[in-house]
């Protein structure tokens, strides 16, 4: 069986003597034999173990992790699975950082100056996206949605002063308290619809047209599924009631518009129709068309109104 002194093993594996001594001190790779003169003598088994260490280092494992892995071989595959997911996330982060740098380089070439303010904002969005990935949002939102969410949150920091932010939060807290007090009331009644209207007016004033899709994603994938509700001062019951009240508000608004077709000029109806669709969907065309298709099957809508809707499809 072949054996090597530390210098010979170093030359064979291209691993420095200092590194091999370090592995020995850590108890990670101890030579099978130590001669009376203190010289280390490594065996073929030691060489195999060293190759395993180098392989695990290649996959990003720390020395402390490697020591555990090599002593608990039954769990190696489980550790491999965890490390594979870690490397995937790291690769995704590095790719995002690379893309950010390329965007910066492209912009600098055009302006011939380094836009440090833009760079700092991009880095902040990048960091915020990583933080969101660790929250409930990272479990239910796509990478693109998370990035949009981070951009939205970053924009809020410069959009409001501290006093304006406080006033905005107070308005929302007051609406939530009103909803909580109305839980046992029918959300489709006039008072419920009015509260739904005021909630949506607050929401739309915050998200605007630009982030309508994000607003919908947060509501459908987040709050309605029980995610993030406490962060916004709500309970699941509050969310459910508010959802029905908002739906009732929009339904009542749509029915009211279409009922006026026989008494109001078409241009007036079209303006009101476009306004309600913009409130609901922003600039997204697909959900607007889906709404029209649903309206065409609604027995509460007259045939004349359906004929008008077909022209808008």
ChimeraX commands (.cxc) that place a marker at each C-alpha (Angstrom):
marker #1 position 0.00,0.00,0.00 radius 0.5
marker #1 position 1.41,3.38,-1.00 radius 0.5
marker #1 position 2.28,5.94,1.68 radius 0.5
marker #1 position 3.37,9.57,1.43 radius 0.5
marker #1 position 5.15,12.08,3.61 radius 0.5
marker #1 position 3.36,15.39,3.88 radius 0.5
marker #1 position 5.62,17.06,1.29 radius 0.5
marker #1 position 5.06,14.20,-1.15 radius 0.5
marker #1 position 1.29,14.31,-0.66 radius 0.5
marker #1 position 1.41,18.07,-1.15 radius 0.5
marker #1 position 3.24,17.65,-4.46 radius 0.5
marker #1 position 0.87,14.87,-5.58 radius 0.5
marker #1 position -2.35,16.76,-4.81 radius 0.5
marker #1 position -1.17,20.37,-5.29 radius 0.5
marker #1 position -2.37,21.12,-1.76 radius 0.5
marker #1 position 0.10,23.13,0.31 radius 0.5
marker #1 position 1.85,21.63,3.31 radius 0.5
marker #1 position 0.40,24.42,5.45 radius 0.5
marker #1 position -3.13,23.43,4.38 radius 0.5
marker #1 position -2.51,19.76,5.18 radius 0.5
marker #1 position -1.17,20.73,8.61 radius 0.5
marker #1 position -4.28,22.89,9.13 radius 0.5
marker #1 position -6.55,19.94,8.27 radius 0.5
marker #1 position -4.60,17.85,10.78 radius 0.5
marker #1 position -5.05,20.43,13.56 radius 0.5
marker #1 position -8.80,20.60,12.84 radius 0.5
marker #1 position -9.08,16.83,13.04 radius 0.5
marker #1 position -10.39,16.88,9.48 radius 0.5
marker #1 position -7.58,14.83,7.94 radius 0.5
marker #1 position -5.16,13.20,10.33 radius 0.5
marker #1 position -2.38,11.05,8.85 radius 0.5
marker #1 position -2.85,7.36,9.48 radius 0.5
marker #1 position 0.66,7.10,10.88 radius 0.5
marker #1 position 2.98,9.47,12.71 radius 0.5
marker #1 position 6.58,8.31,12.91 radius 0.5
marker #1 position 8.68,8.54,16.12 radius 0.5
marker #1 position 10.48,11.55,14.63 radius 0.5
marker #1 position 7.14,13.36,14.29 radius 0.5
marker #1 position 6.84,13.02,10.52 radius 0.5
marker #1 position 3.35,12.49,9.15 radius 0.5
marker #1 position 2.74,9.52,6.91 radius 0.5
marker #1 position -0.43,9.46,4.81 radius 0.5
marker #1 position -2.04,6.31,3.41 radius 0.5
marker #1 position -4.17,5.65,0.35 radius 0.5
marker #1 position -7.22,5.91,2.62 radius 0.5
marker #1 position -6.04,9.36,3.67 radius 0.5
marker #1 position -5.61,10.34,0.04 radius 0.5
marker #1 position -9.17,9.22,-0.72 radius 0.5
marker #1 position -10.43,11.28,2.23 radius 0.5
marker #1 position -8.47,14.32,1.02 radius 0.5
marker #1 position -10.06,13.97,-2.40 radius 0.5
marker #1 position -13.47,13.88,-0.73 radius 0.5
marker #1 position -12.62,17.05,1.20 radius 0.5
marker #1 position -11.56,18.83,-2.00 radius 0.5
marker #1 position -14.75,17.71,-3.75 radius 0.5
marker #1 position -16.92,19.03,-0.92 radius 0.5
marker #1 position -14.98,22.32,-0.87 radius 0.5
marker #1 position -15.66,22.63,-4.61 radius 0.5
marker #1 position -19.40,22.46,-3.85 radius 0.5
marker #1 position -19.10,25.30,-1.36 radius 0.5
marker #1 position -19.14,23.42,1.95 radius 0.5
marker #1 position -17.30,24.97,4.90 radius 0.5
marker #1 position -14.60,22.91,6.65 radius 0.5
marker #1 position -16.78,22.48,9.74 radius 0.5
marker #1 position -19.59,21.11,7.53 radius 0.5
marker #1 position -17.17,18.80,5.72 radius 0.5
marker #1 position -15.98,17.34,9.01 radius 0.5
marker #1 position -19.58,16.48,9.91 radius 0.5
marker #1 position -20.35,15.10,6.46 radius 0.5
marker #1 position -17.36,12.76,6.48 radius 0.5
marker #1 position -18.30,11.42,9.91 radius 0.5
marker #1 position -22.00,10.96,9.14 radius 0.5
marker #1 position -22.08,9.40,5.70 radius 0.5
marker #1 position -25.71,8.34,6.08 radius 0.5
marker #1 position -26.77,12.01,5.97 radius 0.5
marker #1 position -24.53,13.07,3.08 radius 0.5
marker #1 position -27.29,13.08,0.46 radius 0.5
marker #1 position -29.53,15.22,2.65 radius 0.5
marker #1 position -26.70,17.72,3.07 radius 0.5
marker #1 position -26.10,17.60,-0.68 radius 0.5
marker #1 position -29.74,18.49,-1.33 radius 0.5
marker #1 position -29.58,21.47,1.03 radius 0.5
marker #1 position -26.31,22.66,-0.49 radius 0.5
marker #1 position -27.69,22.28,-4.01 radius 0.5
marker #1 position -30.60,24.59,-3.13 radius 0.5
marker #1 position -28.15,27.05,-1.52 radius 0.5
marker #1 position -25.96,27.08,-4.63 radius 0.5
marker #1 position -29.00,27.61,-6.86 radius 0.5
marker #1 position -30.06,30.63,-4.81 radius 0.5
marker #1 position -26.50,31.96,-4.78 radius 0.5
marker #1 position -26.21,31.53,-8.55 radius 0.5
marker #1 position -29.50,33.38,-9.03 radius 0.5
marker #1 position -28.28,36.21,-6.82 radius 0.5
marker #1 position -24.97,36.42,-8.64 radius 0.5
marker #1 position -26.72,36.48,-12.01 radius 0.5
marker #1 position -28.97,39.29,-10.82 radius 0.5
marker #1 position -25.92,41.22,-9.59 radius 0.5
marker #1 position -24.21,40.68,-12.95 radius 0.5
marker #1 position -27.26,41.93,-14.84 radius 0.5
marker #1 position -27.41,44.98,-12.58 radius 0.5
marker #1 position -23.75,45.76,-13.31 radius 0.5
marker #1 position -24.30,45.40,-17.06 radius 0.5
marker #1 position -27.22,47.84,-16.89 radius 0.5
marker #1 position -25.01,50.30,-15.03 radius 0.5
marker #1 position -22.19,49.87,-17.54 radius 0.5
marker #1 position -24.59,50.43,-20.42 radius 0.5
marker #1 position -25.91,53.61,-18.83 radius 0.5
marker #1 position -22.42,54.91,-18.08 radius 0.5
marker #1 position -21.29,54.44,-21.65 radius 0.5
marker #1 position -24.11,56.64,-22.85 radius 0.5
marker #1 position -23.67,59.37,-20.25 radius 0.5
marker #1 position -19.89,58.99,-19.75 radius 0.5
marker #1 position -20.34,59.43,-15.99 radius 0.5
marker #1 position -21.01,57.04,-13.12 radius 0.5
marker #1 position -24.61,57.53,-11.83 radius 0.5
marker #1 position -23.88,56.77,-8.17 radius 0.5
marker #1 position -27.38,57.64,-7.00 radius 0.5
marker #1 position -28.87,55.18,-9.48 radius 0.5
marker #1 position -26.32,52.54,-8.49 radius 0.5
marker #1 position -27.19,52.90,-4.82 radius 0.5
marker #1 position -30.91,52.59,-5.61 radius 0.5
marker #1 position -30.32,49.47,-7.72 radius 0.5
marker #1 position -28.27,47.90,-4.94 radius 0.5
marker #1 position -30.98,48.74,-2.41 radius 0.5
marker #1 position -33.65,47.13,-4.61 radius 0.5
marker #1 position -31.39,44.08,-5.03 radius 0.5
marker #1 position -30.91,43.78,-1.24 radius 0.5
marker #1 position -34.61,44.33,-0.60 radius 0.5
marker #1 position -35.49,41.60,-3.10 radius 0.5
marker #1 position -33.22,39.19,-1.23 radius 0.5
marker #1 position -34.93,40.09,2.05 radius 0.5
marker #1 position -38.37,39.59,0.51 radius 0.5
marker #1 position -37.30,36.15,-0.69 radius 0.5
marker #1 position -36.89,35.15,2.97 radius 0.5
marker #1 position -40.38,36.38,3.89 radius 0.5
marker #1 position -43.81,34.95,3.04 radius 0.5
marker #1 position -43.62,36.82,-0.29 radius 0.5
marker #1 position -40.70,34.63,-1.38 radius 0.5
marker #1 position -42.90,31.55,-0.98 radius 0.5
marker #1 position -45.77,32.70,-3.18 radius 0.5
marker #1 position -44.37,35.27,-5.62 radius 0.5
marker #1 position -42.26,34.83,-8.75 radius 0.5
marker #1 position -38.77,36.43,-8.95 radius 0.5
marker #1 position -40.22,39.10,-11.27 radius 0.5
marker #1 position -43.02,39.87,-8.81 radius 0.5
marker #1 position -40.55,40.09,-5.93 radius 0.5
marker #1 position -38.40,42.53,-7.86 radius 0.5
marker #1 position -41.45,44.65,-8.66 radius 0.5
marker #1 position -42.43,44.55,-4.98 radius 0.5
marker #1 position -38.93,45.70,-4.00 radius 0.5
marker #1 position -39.09,48.56,-6.53 radius 0.5
marker #1 position -42.45,49.60,-5.11 radius 0.5
marker #1 position -41.21,49.53,-1.51 radius 0.5
marker #1 position -38.07,51.45,-2.47 radius 0.5
marker #1 position -40.20,54.10,-4.20 radius 0.5
marker #1 position -42.29,54.60,-1.06 radius 0.5
marker #1 position -39.17,55.68,0.85 radius 0.5
marker #1 position -38.75,58.76,-1.33 radius 0.5
marker #1 position -42.41,59.35,-2.11 radius 0.5
marker #1 position -43.59,60.31,1.37 radius 0.5
marker #1 position -42.22,62.43,4.16 radius 0.5
marker #1 position -42.35,60.89,7.65 radius 0.5
marker #1 position -45.47,62.89,8.52 radius 0.5
marker #1 position -47.19,61.91,5.26 radius 0.5
marker #1 position -46.30,58.26,5.81 radius 0.5
marker #1 position -47.72,58.43,9.33 radius 0.5
marker #1 position -50.95,60.03,8.08 radius 0.5
marker #1 position -51.29,57.35,5.39 radius 0.5
marker #1 position -50.83,54.57,7.92 radius 0.5
marker #1 position -53.33,56.17,10.28 radius 0.5
marker #1 position -55.95,56.34,7.52 radius 0.5
marker #1 position -55.48,52.64,6.79 radius 0.5
marker #1 position -55.62,51.71,10.48 radius 0.5
marker #1 position -58.89,53.64,10.80 radius 0.5
marker #1 position -60.36,51.78,7.81 radius 0.5
marker #1 position -59.31,48.42,9.25 radius 0.5
marker #1 position -60.91,49.29,12.60 radius 0.5
marker #1 position -64.11,50.21,10.78 radius 0.5
marker #1 position -64.06,46.91,8.90 radius 0.5
marker #1 position -63.44,44.95,12.10 radius 0.5
marker #1 position -66.44,46.70,13.68 radius 0.5
marker #1 position -68.57,45.73,10.66 radius 0.5
marker #1 position -67.60,42.02,10.52 radius 0.5
marker #1 position -71.11,40.90,11.50 radius 0.5
marker #1 position -72.74,43.22,8.96 radius 0.5
marker #1 position -73.57,42.15,5.41 radius 0.5
marker #1 position -70.61,43.38,3.27 radius 0.5
marker #1 position -72.89,43.64,0.21 radius 0.5
marker #1 position -75.24,46.18,1.82 radius 0.5
marker #1 position -74.96,49.88,1.01 radius 0.5
marker #1 position -72.80,50.64,4.05 radius 0.5
marker #1 position -70.56,47.66,3.24 radius 0.5
marker #1 position -70.14,48.73,-0.37 radius 0.5
marker #1 position -69.28,52.25,0.73 radius 0.5
marker #1 position -66.61,50.94,3.07 radius 0.5
marker #1 position -65.29,48.74,0.27 radius 0.5
marker #1 position -65.12,51.83,-1.95 radius 0.5
marker #1 position -63.12,53.79,0.62 radius 0.5
marker #1 position -60.73,50.90,1.12 radius 0.5
marker #1 position -60.08,50.66,-2.62 radius 0.5
marker #1 position -59.63,54.40,-2.95 radius 0.5
marker #1 position -56.91,54.23,-0.31 radius 0.5
marker #1 position -55.28,51.21,-1.98 radius 0.5
marker #1 position -55.39,52.77,-5.47 radius 0.5
marker #1 position -53.93,56.03,-4.18 radius 0.5
marker #1 position -50.99,54.03,-2.83 radius 0.5
marker #1 position -50.31,51.69,-5.76 radius 0.5
marker #1 position -51.51,53.82,-8.67 radius 0.5
marker #1 position -51.72,52.50,-12.24 radius 0.5
marker #1 position -48.09,51.40,-12.32 radius 0.5
marker #1 position -48.46,48.76,-9.61 radius 0.5
marker #1 position -52.01,47.52,-10.15 radius 0.5
marker #1 position -50.79,44.03,-11.04 radius 0.5
marker #1 position -48.60,43.96,-7.93 radius 0.5
marker #1 position -51.54,45.16,-5.84 radius 0.5
marker #1 position -53.65,42.27,-7.14 radius 0.5
marker #1 position -50.86,39.74,-6.56 radius 0.5
marker #1 position -50.36,40.86,-2.96 radius 0.5
marker #1 position -54.09,40.61,-2.31 radius 0.5
marker #1 position -54.77,37.30,-4.06 radius 0.5
marker #1 position -51.56,35.39,-3.25 radius 0.5
marker #1 position -50.82,37.12,0.02 radius 0.5
marker #1 position -53.56,38.55,2.20 radius 0.5
marker #1 position -56.40,36.29,1.01 radius 0.5
marker #1 position -54.21,33.27,1.72 radius 0.5
marker #1 position -53.41,34.52,5.22 radius 0.5
marker #1 position -49.92,35.86,4.47 radius 0.5
marker #1 position -48.79,39.25,5.78 radius 0.5
marker #1 position -52.16,40.16,7.24 radius 0.5
marker #1 position -50.88,40.93,10.73 radius 0.5
marker #1 position -48.15,43.18,9.30 radius 0.5
marker #1 position -50.92,45.36,7.89 radius 0.5
marker #1 position -53.05,45.26,11.02 radius 0.5
marker #1 position -55.66,42.89,9.60 radius 0.5
marker #1 position -57.15,39.57,10.59 radius 0.5
marker #1 position -58.18,36.81,8.14 radius 0.5
marker #1 position -61.83,37.62,8.92 radius 0.5
marker #1 position -61.19,41.28,8.13 radius 0.5
marker #1 position -59.60,40.36,4.79 radius 0.5
marker #1 position -62.49,38.06,3.85 radius 0.5
marker #1 position -65.12,40.71,4.70 radius 0.5
marker #1 position -63.19,43.45,2.90 radius 0.5
marker #1 position -62.83,41.25,-0.19 radius 0.5
marker #1 position -66.60,40.73,-0.38 radius 0.5
marker #1 position -67.30,44.42,0.25 radius 0.5
marker #1 position -64.91,45.51,-2.51 radius 0.5
marker #1 position -66.38,42.97,-4.92 radius 0.5
marker #1 position -69.89,44.19,-4.09 radius 0.5
marker #1 position -68.80,47.81,-4.59 radius 0.5
marker #1 position -67.41,47.14,-8.06 radius 0.5
marker #1 position -70.39,44.98,-9.07 radius 0.5
marker #1 position -72.81,47.71,-8.00 radius 0.5
marker #1 position -70.77,50.31,-9.83 radius 0.5
marker #1 position -70.70,48.26,-13.05 radius 0.5
marker #1 position -74.43,47.49,-12.91 radius 0.5
marker #1 position -75.20,51.18,-12.32 radius 0.5
marker #1 position -73.15,52.24,-15.35 radius 0.5
marker #1 position -74.74,49.70,-17.68 radius 0.5
marker #1 position -78.26,50.54,-16.45 radius 0.5
marker #1 position -77.76,54.11,-17.66 radius 0.5
marker #1 position -77.24,53.10,-21.30 radius 0.5
marker #1 position -80.80,54.07,-22.19 radius 0.5
marker #1 position -80.70,57.44,-20.42 radius 0.5
marker #1 position -77.13,58.68,-20.92 radius 0.5
marker #1 position -75.09,59.37,-24.10 radius 0.5
marker #1 position -72.82,56.51,-25.12 radius 0.5
marker #1 position -69.74,58.72,-24.67 radius 0.5
marker #1 position -70.65,59.30,-21.01 radius 0.5
marker #1 position -71.17,55.58,-20.42 radius 0.5
marker #1 position -67.89,54.74,-22.16 radius 0.5
marker #1 position -65.99,57.22,-20.00 radius 0.5
marker #1 position -67.49,55.79,-16.81 radius 0.5
marker #1 position -66.84,52.24,-18.03 radius 0.5
marker #1 position -63.18,52.94,-18.78 radius 0.5
marker #1 position -62.76,54.60,-15.39 radius 0.5
marker #1 position -64.05,51.60,-13.47 radius 0.5
marker #1 position -61.89,49.20,-15.50 radius 0.5
marker #1 position -58.82,51.35,-14.86 radius 0.5
marker #1 position -59.58,51.37,-11.13 radius 0.5
marker #1 position -59.84,47.59,-11.19 radius 0.5
marker #1 position -57.08,46.58,-13.58 radius 0.5
marker #1 position -54.96,49.58,-14.47 radius 0.5
marker #1 position -53.53,49.17,-17.97 radius 0.5
marker #1 position -53.91,45.38,-18.06 radius 0.5
marker #1 position -56.02,44.43,-21.05 radius 0.5
marker #1 position -56.46,40.70,-20.42 radius 0.5
marker #1 position -58.52,40.93,-17.19 radius 0.5
marker #1 position -60.65,43.69,-18.77 radius 0.5
marker #1 position -61.60,41.34,-21.60 radius 0.5
marker #1 position -62.27,38.54,-19.09 radius 0.5
marker #1 position -64.63,40.83,-17.18 radius 0.5
marker #1 position -66.59,41.58,-20.35 radius 0.5
marker #1 position -66.92,37.86,-21.10 radius 0.5
marker #1 position -68.23,37.28,-17.56 radius 0.5
marker #1 position -70.68,40.19,-17.92 radius 0.5
marker #1 position -72.04,38.70,-21.14 radius 0.5
marker #1 position -73.11,35.63,-19.14 radius 0.5
marker #1 position -74.63,37.65,-16.27 radius 0.5
marker #1 position -78.46,37.39,-16.15 radius 0.5
marker #1 position -78.65,40.70,-14.26 radius 0.5
marker #1 position -77.35,42.61,-17.28 radius 0.5
marker #1 position -79.83,43.52,-20.02 radius 0.5
marker #1 position -79.45,42.35,-23.59 radius 0.5
marker #1 position -79.02,45.96,-24.75 radius 0.5
marker #1 position -76.12,46.37,-22.33 radius 0.5
marker #1 position -74.62,43.09,-23.50 radius 0.5
marker #1 position -74.82,44.24,-27.11 radius 0.5
marker #1 position -72.95,47.42,-26.08 radius 0.5
marker #1 position -70.35,45.38,-24.20 radius 0.5
marker #1 position -69.69,43.25,-27.28 radius 0.5
marker #1 position -68.58,46.38,-29.06 radius 0.5
marker #1 position -66.07,47.09,-26.27 radius 0.5
marker #1 position -64.58,43.59,-26.34 radius 0.5
marker link #1:1,2 radius 0.2
marker link #1:2,3 radius 0.2
marker link #1:3,4 radius 0.2
marker link #1:4,5 radius 0.2
marker link #1:5,6 radius 0.2
marker link #1:6,7 radius 0.2
marker link #1:7,8 radius 0.2
marker link #1:8,9 radius 0.2
marker link #1:9,10 radius 0.2
marker link #1:10,11 radius 0.2
marker link #1:11,12 radius 0.2
marker link #1:12,13 radius 0.2
marker link #1:13,14 radius 0.2
marker link #1:14,15 radius 0.2
marker link #1:15,16 radius 0.2
marker link #1:16,17 radius 0.2
marker link #1:17,18 radius 0.2
marker link #1:18,19 radius 0.2
marker link #1:19,20 radius 0.2
marker link #1:20,21 radius 0.2
marker link #1:21,22 radius 0.2
marker link #1:22,23 radius 0.2
marker link #1:23,24 radius 0.2
marker link #1:24,25 radius 0.2
marker link #1:25,26 radius 0.2
marker link #1:26,27 radius 0.2
marker link #1:27,28 radius 0.2
marker link #1:28,29 radius 0.2
marker link #1:29,30 radius 0.2
marker link #1:30,31 radius 0.2
marker link #1:31,32 radius 0.2
marker link #1:32,33 radius 0.2
marker link #1:33,34 radius 0.2
marker link #1:34,35 radius 0.2
marker link #1:35,36 radius 0.2
marker link #1:36,37 radius 0.2
marker link #1:37,38 radius 0.2
marker link #1:38,39 radius 0.2
marker link #1:39,40 radius 0.2
marker link #1:40,41 radius 0.2
marker link #1:41,42 radius 0.2
marker link #1:42,43 radius 0.2
marker link #1:43,44 radius 0.2
marker link #1:44,45 radius 0.2
marker link #1:45,46 radius 0.2
marker link #1:46,47 radius 0.2
marker link #1:47,48 radius 0.2
marker link #1:48,49 radius 0.2
marker link #1:49,50 radius 0.2
marker link #1:50,51 radius 0.2
marker link #1:51,52 radius 0.2
marker link #1:52,53 radius 0.2
marker link #1:53,54 radius 0.2
marker link #1:54,55 radius 0.2
marker link #1:55,56 radius 0.2
marker link #1:56,57 radius 0.2
marker link #1:57,58 radius 0.2
marker link #1:58,59 radius 0.2
marker link #1:59,60 radius 0.2
marker link #1:60,61 radius 0.2
marker link #1:61,62 radius 0.2
marker link #1:62,63 radius 0.2
marker link #1:63,64 radius 0.2
marker link #1:64,65 radius 0.2
marker link #1:65,66 radius 0.2
marker link #1:66,67 radius 0.2
marker link #1:67,68 radius 0.2
marker link #1:68,69 radius 0.2
marker link #1:69,70 radius 0.2
marker link #1:70,71 radius 0.2
marker link #1:71,72 radius 0.2
marker link #1:72,73 radius 0.2
marker link #1:73,74 radius 0.2
marker link #1:74,75 radius 0.2
marker link #1:75,76 radius 0.2
marker link #1:76,77 radius 0.2
marker link #1:77,78 radius 0.2
marker link #1:78,79 radius 0.2
marker link #1:79,80 radius 0.2
marker link #1:80,81 radius 0.2
marker link #1:81,82 radius 0.2
marker link #1:82,83 radius 0.2
marker link #1:83,84 radius 0.2
marker link #1:84,85 radius 0.2
marker link #1:85,86 radius 0.2
marker link #1:86,87 radius 0.2
marker link #1:87,88 radius 0.2
marker link #1:88,89 radius 0.2
marker link #1:89,90 radius 0.2
marker link #1:90,91 radius 0.2
marker link #1:91,92 radius 0.2
marker link #1:92,93 radius 0.2
marker link #1:93,94 radius 0.2
marker link #1:94,95 radius 0.2
marker link #1:95,96 radius 0.2
marker link #1:96,97 radius 0.2
marker link #1:97,98 radius 0.2
marker link #1:98,99 radius 0.2
marker link #1:99,100 radius 0.2
marker link #1:100,101 radius 0.2
marker link #1:101,102 radius 0.2
marker link #1:102,103 radius 0.2
marker link #1:103,104 radius 0.2
marker link #1:104,105 radius 0.2
marker link #1:105,106 radius 0.2
marker link #1:106,107 radius 0.2
marker link #1:107,108 radius 0.2
marker link #1:108,109 radius 0.2
marker link #1:109,110 radius 0.2
marker link #1:110,111 radius 0.2
marker link #1:111,112 radius 0.2
marker link #1:112,113 radius 0.2
marker link #1:113,114 radius 0.2
marker link #1:114,115 radius 0.2
marker link #1:115,116 radius 0.2
marker link #1:116,117 radius 0.2
marker link #1:117,118 radius 0.2
marker link #1:118,119 radius 0.2
marker link #1:119,120 radius 0.2
marker link #1:120,121 radius 0.2
marker link #1:121,122 radius 0.2
marker link #1:122,123 radius 0.2
marker link #1:123,124 radius 0.2
marker link #1:124,125 radius 0.2
marker link #1:125,126 radius 0.2
marker link #1:126,127 radius 0.2
marker link #1:127,128 radius 0.2
marker link #1:128,129 radius 0.2
marker link #1:129,130 radius 0.2
marker link #1:130,131 radius 0.2
marker link #1:131,132 radius 0.2
marker link #1:132,133 radius 0.2
marker link #1:133,134 radius 0.2
marker link #1:134,135 radius 0.2
marker link #1:135,136 radius 0.2
marker link #1:136,137 radius 0.2
marker link #1:137,138 radius 0.2
marker link #1:138,139 radius 0.2
marker link #1:139,140 radius 0.2
marker link #1:140,141 radius 0.2
marker link #1:141,142 radius 0.2
marker link #1:142,143 radius 0.2
marker link #1:143,144 radius 0.2
marker link #1:144,145 radius 0.2
marker link #1:145,146 radius 0.2
marker link #1:146,147 radius 0.2
marker link #1:147,148 radius 0.2
marker link #1:148,149 radius 0.2
marker link #1:149,150 radius 0.2
marker link #1:150,151 radius 0.2
marker link #1:151,152 radius 0.2
marker link #1:152,153 radius 0.2
marker link #1:153,154 radius 0.2
marker link #1:154,155 radius 0.2
marker link #1:155,156 radius 0.2
marker link #1:156,157 radius 0.2
marker link #1:157,158 radius 0.2
marker link #1:158,159 radius 0.2
marker link #1:159,160 radius 0.2
marker link #1:160,161 radius 0.2
marker link #1:161,162 radius 0.2
marker link #1:162,163 radius 0.2
marker link #1:163,164 radius 0.2
marker link #1:164,165 radius 0.2
marker link #1:165,166 radius 0.2
marker link #1:166,167 radius 0.2
marker link #1:167,168 radius 0.2
marker link #1:168,169 radius 0.2
marker link #1:169,170 radius 0.2
marker link #1:170,171 radius 0.2
marker link #1:171,172 radius 0.2
marker link #1:172,173 radius 0.2
marker link #1:173,174 radius 0.2
marker link #1:174,175 radius 0.2
marker link #1:175,176 radius 0.2
marker link #1:176,177 radius 0.2
marker link #1:177,178 radius 0.2
marker link #1:178,179 radius 0.2
marker link #1:179,180 radius 0.2
marker link #1:180,181 radius 0.2
marker link #1:181,182 radius 0.2
marker link #1:182,183 radius 0.2
marker link #1:183,184 radius 0.2
marker link #1:184,185 radius 0.2
marker link #1:185,186 radius 0.2
marker link #1:186,187 radius 0.2
marker link #1:187,188 radius 0.2
marker link #1:188,189 radius 0.2
marker link #1:189,190 radius 0.2
marker link #1:190,191 radius 0.2
marker link #1:191,192 radius 0.2
marker link #1:192,193 radius 0.2
marker link #1:193,194 radius 0.2
marker link #1:194,195 radius 0.2
marker link #1:195,196 radius 0.2
marker link #1:196,197 radius 0.2
marker link #1:197,198 radius 0.2
marker link #1:198,199 radius 0.2
marker link #1:199,200 radius 0.2
marker link #1:200,201 radius 0.2
marker link #1:201,202 radius 0.2
marker link #1:202,203 radius 0.2
marker link #1:203,204 radius 0.2
marker link #1:204,205 radius 0.2
marker link #1:205,206 radius 0.2
marker link #1:206,207 radius 0.2
marker link #1:207,208 radius 0.2
marker link #1:208,209 radius 0.2
marker link #1:209,210 radius 0.2
marker link #1:210,211 radius 0.2
marker link #1:211,212 radius 0.2
marker link #1:212,213 radius 0.2
marker link #1:213,214 radius 0.2
marker link #1:214,215 radius 0.2
marker link #1:215,216 radius 0.2
marker link #1:216,217 radius 0.2
marker link #1:217,218 radius 0.2
marker link #1:218,219 radius 0.2
marker link #1:219,220 radius 0.2
marker link #1:220,221 radius 0.2
marker link #1:221,222 radius 0.2
marker link #1:222,223 radius 0.2
marker link #1:223,224 radius 0.2
marker link #1:224,225 radius 0.2
marker link #1:225,226 radius 0.2
marker link #1:226,227 radius 0.2
marker link #1:227,228 radius 0.2
marker link #1:228,229 radius 0.2
marker link #1:229,230 radius 0.2
marker link #1:230,231 radius 0.2
marker link #1:231,232 radius 0.2
marker link #1:232,233 radius 0.2
marker link #1:233,234 radius 0.2
marker link #1:234,235 radius 0.2
marker link #1:235,236 radius 0.2
marker link #1:236,237 radius 0.2
marker link #1:237,238 radius 0.2
marker link #1:238,239 radius 0.2
marker link #1:239,240 radius 0.2
marker link #1:240,241 radius 0.2
marker link #1:241,242 radius 0.2
marker link #1:242,243 radius 0.2
marker link #1:243,244 radius 0.2
marker link #1:244,245 radius 0.2
marker link #1:245,246 radius 0.2
marker link #1:246,247 radius 0.2
marker link #1:247,248 radius 0.2
marker link #1:248,249 radius 0.2
marker link #1:249,250 radius 0.2
marker link #1:250,251 radius 0.2
marker link #1:251,252 radius 0.2
marker link #1:252,253 radius 0.2
marker link #1:253,254 radius 0.2
marker link #1:254,255 radius 0.2
marker link #1:255,256 radius 0.2
marker link #1:256,257 radius 0.2
marker link #1:257,258 radius 0.2
marker link #1:258,259 radius 0.2
marker link #1:259,260 radius 0.2
marker link #1:260,261 radius 0.2
marker link #1:261,262 radius 0.2
marker link #1:262,263 radius 0.2
marker link #1:263,264 radius 0.2
marker link #1:264,265 radius 0.2
marker link #1:265,266 radius 0.2
marker link #1:266,267 radius 0.2
marker link #1:267,268 radius 0.2
marker link #1:268,269 radius 0.2
marker link #1:269,270 radius 0.2
marker link #1:270,271 radius 0.2
marker link #1:271,272 radius 0.2
marker link #1:272,273 radius 0.2
marker link #1:273,274 radius 0.2
marker link #1:274,275 radius 0.2
marker link #1:275,276 radius 0.2
marker link #1:276,277 radius 0.2
marker link #1:277,278 radius 0.2
marker link #1:278,279 radius 0.2
marker link #1:279,280 radius 0.2
marker link #1:280,281 radius 0.2
marker link #1:281,282 radius 0.2
marker link #1:282,283 radius 0.2
marker link #1:283,284 radius 0.2
marker link #1:284,285 radius 0.2
marker link #1:285,286 radius 0.2
marker link #1:286,287 radius 0.2
marker link #1:287,288 radius 0.2
marker link #1:288,289 radius 0.2
marker link #1:289,290 radius 0.2
marker link #1:290,291 radius 0.2
marker link #1:291,292 radius 0.2
marker link #1:292,293 radius 0.2
marker link #1:293,294 radius 0.2
marker link #1:294,295 radius 0.2
marker link #1:295,296 radius 0.2
marker link #1:296,297 radius 0.2
marker link #1:297,298 radius 0.2
marker link #1:298,299 radius 0.2
marker link #1:299,300 radius 0.2
marker link #1:300,301 radius 0.2
marker link #1:301,302 radius 0.2
marker link #1:302,303 radius 0.2
marker link #1:303,304 radius 0.2
marker link #1:304,305 radius 0.2
marker link #1:305,306 radius 0.2
marker link #1:306,307 radius 0.2
marker link #1:307,308 radius 0.2
marker link #1:308,309 radius 0.2
marker link #1:309,310 radius 0.2
marker link #1:310,311 radius 0.2
marker link #1:311,312 radius 0.2
marker link #1:312,313 radius 0.2
view
